[in-house]
Amino acid sequence: MRFIQLHHRGWDHHQELPRDIERLAEIVDQPSAALVKDLKQRGLLEDTLVIWAGEFGRTVYSEGKAKANFGRDHHGRSFTVWMSGGGIKPGISYGETSFPSTSRVIRYMCTISTRRFSAVWESTIPG
């Protein structure tokens, strides 16, 4: 199975989050959805695993004072990943953090190693 990895820089929002997140979302949302839609229309999605992830999560609370140019700090214990195709069951959510601080995982911790193994397992890439 072939794979590619795409990077999009500029997601480190320690400041100017309200302005920058909207701009970056506009840049990646439609192309990401178009990729999945195109793969599905061509009958390739079932044999292709699309993984959309970042290097870490973000805290839910403001870094610094809550003002127009606030940001959010890194959160190494919880982050969002979405996957499509490749045998992944659609519409599921896995894991939960404490609220509102998200300081700890309280249900179904998934490590990076576990996530990588799951992707390899689902895509039948020899590991």
TIZA-57529 format. One record per atom (N, C-alpha, C, O): x, y, z; residue in three letters; residue number from 0. Coordinates in Angstrom, 1 decimal. Last residue first. Example, Ala and Ser with C-alpha at 12.3 -4.5 7.8 and 13.67 -1.06 7.14 Angstrom:
BEGIN
      xx      yy      zz  residu  num
    12.8    -2.2     7.1     ser    1
    13.7    -1.1     7.1     ser    1
    12.9     0.0     7.9     ser    1
    13.4     1.1     8.0     ser    1
    13.2    -5.7     7.8     ala    0
    12.3    -4.5     7.8     ala    0
    13.2    -3.3     7.8     ala    0
    14.2    -3.3     8.5     ala    0
! end
This chain:
BEGIN
      xx      yy      zz  residu  num
     3.9    -4.8     9.3     gly  126
     4.6    -4.0    10.3     gly  126
     5.7    -4.8    10.8     gly  126
     6.4    -4.4    11.8     gly  126
     2.3    -4.2     6.2     pro  125
     3.1    -5.1     7.0     pro  125
     3.9    -4.3     8.0     pro  125
     4.6    -3.4     7.7     pro  125
    -0.8    -2.8     6.3     ile  124
     0.6    -2.5     6.0     ile  124
     1.4    -3.4     6.8     ile  124
     1.3    -3.5     8.0     ile  124
    -3.6    -2.9     6.8     thr  123
    -2.8    -4.1     6.4     thr  123
    -1.5    -3.8     5.8     thr  123
    -1.0    -4.5     5.0     thr  123
    -5.0    -0.9     7.9     ser  122
    -4.6    -0.7     6.5     ser  122
    -3.8    -1.9     5.9     ser  122
    -3.4    -1.9     4.8     ser  122
    -5.4    -1.7    10.5     glu  121
    -6.5    -1.5     9.6     glu  121
    -6.1    -1.4     8.2     glu  121
    -6.9    -1.7     7.3     glu  121
    -2.7    -1.9    11.4     trp  120
    -3.6    -3.0    11.4     trp  120
    -4.7    -2.9    10.4     trp  120
    -5.0    -3.8     9.6     trp  120
    -1.8     0.8    11.2     val  119
    -1.2    -0.3    10.4     val  119
    -2.0    -1.5    10.3     val  119
    -2.1    -2.1     9.2     val  119
    -3.7     2.0    12.9     ala  118
    -3.6     2.4    11.5     ala  118
    -2.9     1.4    10.7     ala  118
    -3.4     1.0     9.6     ala  118
    -3.0     0.7    15.3     ser  117
    -4.4     0.6    14.8     ser  117
    -4.4     1.0    13.3     ser  117
    -5.0     0.3    12.5     ser  117
    -0.3     1.5    15.7     phe  116
    -0.6     0.1    15.5     phe  116
    -2.0     0.0    14.8     phe  116
    -2.2    -0.9    13.9     phe  116
    -0.8     4.3    16.1     arg  115
     0.0     3.9    15.0     arg  115
    -0.3     2.4    14.6     arg  115
    -0.5     2.0    13.5     arg  115
    -2.3     4.2    18.5     arg  114
    -2.9     4.8    17.3     arg  114
    -2.2     4.3    16.0     arg  114
    -2.8     4.0    15.0     arg  114
    -0.4     3.0    20.2     thr  113
    -1.7     2.3    19.9     thr  113
    -2.3     2.9    18.7     thr  113
    -2.8     2.1    17.9     thr  113
     1.5     5.1    20.1     ser  112
     1.9     3.7    19.7     ser  112
     0.6     2.9    19.3     ser  112
     0.6     2.2    18.3     ser  112
     0.1     7.2    21.3     ile  111
     0.5     7.3    19.9     ile  111
     0.9     5.9    19.4     ile  111
     0.6     5.6    18.2     ile  111
    -2.6     5.7    23.3     thr  110
    -1.3     6.3    23.1     thr  110
    -1.0     6.4    21.6     thr  110
    -1.7     5.9    20.8     thr  110
    -5.6     6.3    24.6     cys  109
    -5.0     5.7    23.3     cys  109
    -3.7     6.4    23.1     cys  109
    -3.6     7.6    22.9     cys  109
    -7.8     5.6    27.2     met  108
    -6.6     6.2    26.8     met  108
    -6.0     5.5    25.5     met  108
    -5.9     4.3    25.5     met  108
   -10.6     5.4    28.2     tyr  107
   -10.1     4.9    26.9     tyr  107
    -8.9     5.6    26.4     tyr  107
    -8.9     6.3    25.4     tyr  107
   -11.2     8.1    30.3     arg  106
   -11.7     6.9    29.7     arg  106
   -11.0     6.6    28.4     arg  106
   -10.9     7.5    27.5     arg  106
    -9.8    10.2    31.2     ile  105
   -10.6     9.5    32.2     ile  105
   -11.2     8.2    31.6     ile  105
   -11.7     7.4    32.4     ile  105
    -6.8    12.0    31.1     val  104
    -7.7    11.1    30.3     val  104
    -8.5    10.3    31.3     val  104
    -7.8     9.6    32.2     val  104
    -6.5    15.3    32.4     arg  103
    -6.2    13.8    32.4     arg  103
    -7.3    13.1    31.6     arg  103
    -8.4    13.5    31.4     arg  103
    -7.2    17.9    32.1     ser  102
    -5.9    17.6    32.6     ser  102
    -5.5    16.1    32.6     ser  102
    -4.4    15.7    32.7     ser  102
    -9.4    19.2    31.1     thr  101
    -8.8    18.2    30.3     thr  101
    -7.4    17.8    30.7     thr  101
    -6.5    17.5    29.9     thr  101
   -11.0    20.9    32.6     ser  100
    -9.5    21.2    32.5     ser  100
    -8.8    20.3    31.5     ser  100
    -7.8    20.6    31.0     ser  100
   -13.6    20.7    33.2     pro   99
   -13.3    21.4    32.0     pro   99
   -11.8    21.5    31.7     pro   99
   -11.3    22.0    30.7     pro   99
   -13.4    17.2    32.4     phe   98
   -13.8    18.5    32.0     phe   98
   -14.0    19.4    33.2     phe   98
   -14.4    18.9    34.3     phe   98
   -11.1    14.7    31.4     ser   97
   -11.8    15.4    32.4     ser   97
   -12.2    16.7    32.0     ser   97
   -11.5    17.4    31.2     ser   97
   -11.7    13.0    28.2     thr   96
   -10.9    13.7    29.2     thr   96
   -11.7    14.3    30.3     thr   96
   -12.9    14.5    30.1     thr   96
   -12.1    10.0    26.4     glu   95
   -12.7    11.1    27.1     glu   95
   -11.7    11.7    28.1     glu   95
   -11.0    11.0    28.8     glu   95
   -12.6     7.7    23.7     gly   94
   -11.8     8.4    24.7     gly   94
   -12.6     9.6    25.3     gly   94
   -13.5    10.1    24.7     gly   94
   -13.8     8.0    20.5     tyr   93
   -13.1     7.1    21.4     tyr   93
   -12.3     7.9    22.4     tyr   93
   -11.5     8.8    22.0     tyr   93
   -16.6     7.8    18.4     ser   92
   -15.7     8.7    19.2     ser   92
   -15.1     7.8    20.2     ser   92
   -15.8     6.9    20.8     ser   92
   -17.7     7.0    15.0     ile   91
   -17.4     6.7    16.4     ile   91
   -16.5     7.7    17.1     ile   91
   -15.8     8.5    16.4     ile   91
   -18.2     7.3    12.3     gly   90
   -19.1     7.9    13.3     gly   90
   -18.9     7.5    14.7     gly   90
   -19.7     7.7    15.5     gly   90
   -17.2     4.2    10.7     pro   89
   -17.5     5.6    10.7     pro   89
   -18.4     6.0    11.9     pro   89
   -19.1     5.2    12.4     pro   89
   -14.5     2.1    11.2     lys   88
   -15.9     2.2    11.5     lys   88
   -16.3     3.7    11.5     lys   88
   -15.7     4.4    12.3     lys   88
   -12.1     1.6     8.7     ile   87
   -12.4     2.3    10.0     ile   87
   -13.9     2.4    10.1     ile   87
   -14.6     2.9     9.1     ile   87
   -11.4     0.6     6.2     gly   86
   -12.0    -0.3     7.2     gly   86
   -12.4     0.3     8.5     gly   86
   -12.9    -0.4     9.4     gly   86
   -10.4     2.8     4.7     gly   85
    -9.5     1.7     5.2     gly   85
   -10.1     0.8     6.2     gly   85
    -9.3     0.2     7.0     gly   85
   -12.2     5.8     5.9     gly   84
   -11.8     4.7     4.9     gly   84
   -11.0     3.6     5.6     gly   84
   -10.9     3.5     6.8     gly   84
   -10.7     8.1     8.1     ser   83
   -11.8     7.8     7.2     ser   83
   -11.3     6.7     6.3     ser   83
   -10.1     6.7     5.9     ser   83
   -10.2     9.8    11.2     met   82
    -9.8     8.8    10.2     met   82
   -11.0     8.5     9.4     met   82
   -12.2     8.5     9.8     met   82
    -9.0    12.4    13.2     trp   81
   -10.1    11.8    12.5     trp   81
    -9.5    10.9    11.5     trp   81
    -8.5    11.2    10.8     trp   81
    -8.1    13.3    16.5     val   80
    -7.6    12.7    15.2     val   80
    -8.9    12.2    14.6     val   80
    -9.8    11.7    15.2     val   80
    -7.2    15.6    19.0     thr   79
    -8.2    15.1    18.1     thr   79
    -7.6    14.5    16.9     thr   79
    -6.6    15.0    16.3     thr   79
    -5.8    14.8    22.3     phe   78
    -5.8    15.5    21.0     phe   78
    -6.8    14.8    20.1     phe   78
    -7.3    13.7    20.3     phe   78
    -4.2    14.8    25.4     ser   77
    -5.4    14.6    24.6     ser   77
    -5.4    15.4    23.3     ser   77
    -4.9    16.6    23.3     ser   77
    -1.7    15.2    26.4     arg   76
    -2.4    14.0    26.8     arg   76
    -3.7    13.7    26.0     arg   76
    -4.2    12.6    26.0     arg   76
    -0.5    17.6    25.7     gly   75
     0.1    16.4    25.3     gly   75
    -0.6    15.1    25.6     gly   75
    -0.3    14.0    25.1     gly   75
    -1.4    20.5    24.8     his   74
    -1.9    19.5    25.6     his   74
    -1.5    18.2    25.1     his   74
    -2.0    17.6    24.1     his   74
    -0.3    23.9    24.7     his   73
    -0.2    22.6    24.2     his   73
    -0.9    21.6    25.2     his   73
    -0.9    21.9    26.4     his   73
    -2.6    26.7    25.0     asp   72
    -1.4    26.0    25.2     asp   72
    -1.4    24.6    24.7     asp   72
    -2.5    24.1    24.4     asp   72
    -4.1    29.2    23.0     arg   71
    -4.3    28.1    23.9     arg   71
    -2.9    27.3    23.9     arg   71
    -2.2    27.3    22.9     arg   71
    -4.7    32.8    23.1     gly   70
    -4.3    31.6    22.5     gly   70
    -4.6    30.4    23.4     gly   70
    -5.2    30.6    24.5     gly   70
    -6.2    36.1    22.3     phe   69
    -5.7    35.0    23.2     phe   69
    -5.3    33.8    22.4     phe   69
    -5.6    33.7    21.2     phe   69
    -6.9    38.6    21.4     asn   68
    -5.8    37.9    20.8     asn   68
    -5.3    36.7    21.6     asn   68
    -4.1    36.4    21.6     asn   68
    -9.1    39.6    22.9     ala   67
    -9.2    39.4    21.4     ala   67
    -8.1    38.5    20.8     ala   67
    -8.3    37.9    19.8     ala   67
    -8.8    37.7    25.9     lys   66
    -9.0    38.9    25.2     lys   66
    -9.0    38.6    23.7     lys   66
    -8.9    37.4    23.3     lys   66
    -8.2    36.3    28.7     ala   65
    -9.2    36.1    27.6     ala   65
    -9.5    37.4    27.0     ala   65
   -10.2    38.2    27.5     ala   65
    -4.7    36.2    29.3     lys   64
    -6.0    36.8    29.6     lys   64
    -6.9    36.6    28.4     lys   64
    -6.5    36.7    27.2     lys   64
    -3.1    33.0    28.8     gly   63
    -3.1    34.4    29.1     gly   63
    -4.5    34.9    29.3     gly   63
    -5.4    34.1    29.6     gly   63
    -4.9    30.7    27.1     glu   62
    -3.5    31.0    27.5     glu   62
    -3.4    32.5    27.6     glu   62
    -3.5    33.2    26.7     glu   62
    -8.1    29.4    27.9     ser   61
    -7.3    30.5    27.3     ser   61
    -5.9    30.5    27.9     ser   61
    -5.7    30.4    29.1     ser   61
    -8.9    25.9    27.7     tyr   60
    -8.9    27.2    28.4     tyr   60
    -7.9    28.2    27.7     tyr   60
    -7.0    27.7    27.0     tyr   60
    -8.4    23.6    26.6     val   59
    -9.7    24.2    26.3     val   59
    -9.8    25.6    26.9     val   59
   -10.8    26.3    26.6     val   59
    -5.3    22.9    25.0     thr   58
    -6.1    23.1    26.2     thr   58
    -7.4    23.8    25.8     thr   58
    -7.5    24.4    24.8     thr   58
    -4.8    20.7    22.2     arg   57
    -4.8    22.1    22.8     arg   57
    -5.6    22.1    24.0     arg   57
    -6.6    21.4    24.1     arg   57
    -2.6    18.0    21.3     gly   56
    -3.8    18.7    21.4     gly   56
    -3.7    20.1    22.0     gly   56
    -2.5    20.6    22.2     gly   56
    -0.1    17.3    18.8     phe   55
    -0.6    17.4    20.1     phe   55
    -1.9    18.1    20.2     phe   55
    -2.3    18.7    19.2     phe   55
     0.2    17.1    16.1     glu   54
     1.3    16.5    16.9     glu   54
     0.9    16.5    18.4     glu   54
     1.5    15.8    19.1     glu   54
    -2.9    16.1    14.4     gly   53
    -1.8    17.0    14.8     gly   53
    -0.8    16.4    15.7     gly   53
    -0.9    15.2    16.0     gly   53
    -4.4    14.4    11.7     ala   52
    -4.0    14.5    13.1     ala   52
    -3.0    15.6    13.2     ala   52
    -2.4    16.1    12.3     ala   52
    -6.1    12.2     9.8     trp   51
    -5.9    13.7     9.9     trp   51
    -5.6    13.9    11.4     trp   51
    -6.5    13.7    12.2     trp   51
    -5.8     9.6     7.6     ile   50
    -5.6    10.0     9.0     ile   50
    -5.3    11.5     9.0     ile   50
    -4.4    11.9     8.4     ile   50
    -7.3     7.4     5.5     val   49
    -7.0     8.8     5.6     val   49
    -6.9     9.1     7.1     val   49
    -7.9     8.8     7.8     val   49
    -6.6     4.5     3.9     leu   48
    -6.9     5.0     5.2     leu   48
    -6.4     6.4     5.3     leu   48
    -5.2     6.7     5.1     leu   48
    -8.1     2.8     1.2     thr   47
    -7.2     3.9     1.6     thr   47
    -7.6     4.4     3.0     thr   47
    -8.8     4.7     3.2     thr   47
   -10.0     1.1     0.4     asp   46
    -8.6     0.6     0.4     asp   46
    -7.6     1.6     0.8     asp   46
    -6.4     1.4     0.7     asp   46
   -12.3     2.5     0.4     glu   45
   -12.2     1.3     1.2     glu   45
   -10.8     0.7     1.3     glu   45
   -10.5     0.0     2.3     glu   45
   -11.7     4.6    -1.4     leu   44
   -11.7     4.9     0.0     leu   44
   -11.6     3.6     0.9     leu   44
   -11.0     3.6     1.9     leu   44
   -12.0     4.1    -4.1     leu   43
   -10.7     3.9    -3.5     leu   43
   -10.7     4.0    -2.0     leu   43
    -9.7     3.7    -1.3     leu   43
   -14.2     4.7    -5.6     gly   42
   -14.1     3.4    -5.1     gly   42
   -12.8     3.1    -4.4     gly   42
   -12.5     1.9    -4.3     gly   42
   -14.5     7.3    -6.4     arg   41
   -13.7     6.5    -7.3     arg   41
   -13.6     5.0    -6.8     arg   41
   -12.9     4.2    -7.4     arg   41
   -15.9     8.4    -4.3     gln   40
   -16.5     8.3    -5.6     gln   40
   -15.8     7.4    -6.5     gln   40
   -16.4     6.8    -7.4     gln   40
   -13.9     8.2    -2.2     lys   39
   -15.2     7.4    -2.2     lys   39
   -15.8     7.3    -3.5     lys   39
   -16.2     6.2    -3.9     lys   39
   -12.0    10.0    -3.1     leu   38
   -11.6     8.6    -2.9     leu   38
   -12.9     7.7    -2.9     leu   38
   -12.9     6.6    -3.5     leu   38
   -13.6    12.3    -3.0     asp   37
   -13.1    11.9    -4.3     asp   37
   -12.7    10.4    -4.2     asp   37
   -13.0     9.6    -5.1     asp   37
   -14.1    12.6    -0.3     lys   36
   -15.3    12.4    -1.2     lys   36
   -14.8    11.9    -2.6     lys   36
   -15.4    11.0    -3.1     lys   36
   -11.5    12.9     0.7     val   35
   -12.3    11.8     1.1     val   35
   -13.5    11.5     0.1     val   35
   -13.7    10.4    -0.2     val   35
   -10.9    15.4    -0.6     leu   34
   -10.1    14.2    -0.8     leu   34
   -10.9    12.9    -0.4     leu   34
   -10.9    11.9    -1.2     leu   34
   -12.8    17.1     0.3     ala   33
   -12.8    16.8    -1.1     ala   33
   -12.0    15.5    -1.4     ala   33
   -12.3    14.7    -2.2     ala   33
   -12.1    17.4     3.0     ala   32
   -13.4    16.8     2.6     ala   32
   -13.4    16.3     1.2     ala   32
   -13.9    15.3     0.9     ala   32
    -9.6    18.7     2.5     ser   31
    -9.7    17.4     3.3     ser   31
   -11.0    16.7     3.0     ser   31
   -11.0    15.5     2.7     ser   31
   -10.4    21.1     1.2     pro   30
    -9.6    20.1     0.5     pro   30
    -9.6    18.7     1.2     pro   30
    -9.6    17.7     0.6     pro   30
   -12.1    22.2     3.3     gln   29
   -12.6    21.8     2.0     gln   29
   -11.7    20.9     1.3     gln   29
   -12.3    19.9     0.7     gln   29
   -10.1    22.6     5.5     asp   28
   -11.4    21.8     5.6     asp   28
   -11.9    21.4     4.3     asp   28
   -12.2    20.2     4.1     asp   28
    -7.8    24.2     5.0     val   27
    -7.7    22.7     5.1     val   27
    -9.1    22.0     5.1     val   27
    -9.1    20.8     4.6     val   27
    -8.6    26.9     4.8     ile   26
    -7.6    26.4     3.9     ile   26
    -7.6    24.9     3.9     ile   26
    -7.4    24.3     2.8     ile   26
   -10.4    27.3     6.9     glu   25
   -10.8    27.5     5.5     glu   25
    -9.9    26.9     4.5     glu   25
   -10.3    26.4     3.5     glu   25
    -8.6    27.0     9.0     ala   24
    -9.7    26.0     8.8     ala   24
   -10.2    26.1     7.4     ala   24
   -10.5    25.1     6.7     ala   24
    -7.1    29.3     8.9     leu   23
    -6.5    28.0     8.6     leu   23
    -7.5    26.9     8.3     leu   23
    -7.3    26.0     7.5     leu   23
    -9.0    31.2     9.5     arg   22
    -8.3    31.3     8.3     arg   22
    -7.7    29.9     7.9     arg   22
    -7.8    29.5     6.8     arg   22
    -9.8    30.4    12.1     glu   21
   -10.8    30.5    11.0     glu   21
   -10.1    30.5     9.7     glu   21
   -10.6    29.8     8.7     glu   21
    -7.4    30.6    13.5     ile   20
    -8.0    29.3    13.4     ile   20
    -9.1    29.3    12.2     ile   20
    -9.2    28.4    11.5     ile   20
    -6.7    33.4    13.5     asp   19
    -5.9    32.4    12.7     asp   19
    -6.6    31.1    12.5     asp   19
    -6.5    30.5    11.5     asp   19
    -8.6    34.8    15.2     arg   18
    -8.3    35.2    13.8     arg   18
    -7.7    34.0    13.0     arg   18
    -8.2    33.7    11.9     arg   18
    -8.5    33.4    17.6     pro   17
    -9.8    33.6    16.9     pro   17
    -9.6    34.0    15.4     pro   17
   -10.4    33.6    14.6     pro   17
    -5.7    33.3    18.3     leu   16
    -6.4    32.1    17.9     leu   16
    -7.7    32.5    17.2     leu   16
    -7.9    31.8    16.1     leu   16
    -3.6    35.1    19.0     glu   15
    -4.4    35.3    17.8     glu   15
    -5.2    34.1    17.4     glu   15
    -5.4    34.0    16.2     glu   15
    -1.3    32.7    20.5     gln   14
    -1.9    34.0    20.4     gln   14
    -2.7    34.1    19.1     gln   14
    -2.5    33.3    18.2     gln   14
    -0.6    30.2    20.2     his   13
    -0.4    30.7    21.5     his   13
    -1.0    32.1    21.6     his   13
    -1.1    32.7    22.7     his   13
    -1.1    28.0    18.0     his   12
    -1.9    29.2    18.3     his   12
    -1.7    29.6    19.8     his   12
    -2.6    29.4    20.6     his   12
     0.3    26.5    15.7     asp   11
     0.7    26.7    17.0     asp   11
     0.2    28.0    17.6     asp   11
     0.8    29.1    17.6     asp   11
    -0.1    26.0    13.0     trp   10
    -1.2    25.7    13.9     trp   10
    -0.9    26.0    15.4     trp   10
    -1.7    25.6    16.3     trp   10
     1.7    26.2    10.9     gly    9
     1.0    27.4    11.4     gly    9
    -0.1    27.2    12.3     gly    9
    -0.9    28.1    12.5     gly    9
     1.7    23.8     8.1     arg    8
     2.3    24.5     9.3     arg    8
     1.4    25.7     9.7     arg    8
     0.5    26.1     9.0     arg    8
     0.8    20.8     7.1     his    7
     0.4    22.2     7.0     his    7
     0.8    22.9     8.3     his    7
     0.3    22.6     9.3     his    7
     1.8    18.0     5.3     his    6
     2.0    18.9     6.4     his    6
     1.4    20.2     6.1     his    6
     1.5    20.7     5.0     his    6
     1.1    14.7     4.3     leu    5
     1.0    16.1     4.0     leu    5
     1.2    16.9     5.3     leu    5
     0.7    16.5     6.4     leu    5
     2.2    11.7     3.1     gln    4
     2.0    12.5     4.3     gln    4
     2.1    14.0     3.9     gln    4
     3.0    14.4     3.3     gln    4
     1.0     8.8     1.5     ile    3
     1.7    10.1     1.5     ile    3
     1.4    10.8     2.8     ile    3
     0.4    10.4     3.5     ile    3
     1.5     5.4     0.5     phe    2
     0.9     6.4     1.4     phe    2
     1.7     7.7     1.1     phe    2
     2.8     7.7     0.6     phe    2
     0.6     2.2    -0.8     arg    1
     1.3     3.4    -0.9     arg    1
     0.7     4.4     0.1     arg    1
    -0.5     4.3     0.4     arg    1
     0.8    -1.2     0.0     met    0
     0.0     0.0     0.0     met    0
     0.9     1.2     0.0     met    0
     1.8     1.3     0.8     met    0
! end
